[in-house]
């Protein structure tokens, strides 16, 4: 959709990328802290809810600062492109 509509969908795409990036970082911190600990499941939901609230703020901030947001969006695009390339071709070269 971003290819065909272009600049009209750039700010929503950047906002979504900022939101998802913040949630991913929040879950990464949760697993780094609680990986060895057998804690309550409610702790996970607190981290996820906090990440979602922070993600809304970060997404809107990145939509406001469009150059930084576009850099994060390009990073997500590079990551997904690299994962697709690795899973389709390069993993066979590791053997």
Buried (B, 14 or more C-beta within 10 A) or exposed (E): EEEEEEEEBBBBBBBBBBBBBBBEBBBEEBEEEBEEEEEEEEEBEEBBEBBEEBBBEBBBEBBEEBEEBBEBBEEBEEEEEEEEEEEEEEEEEEE
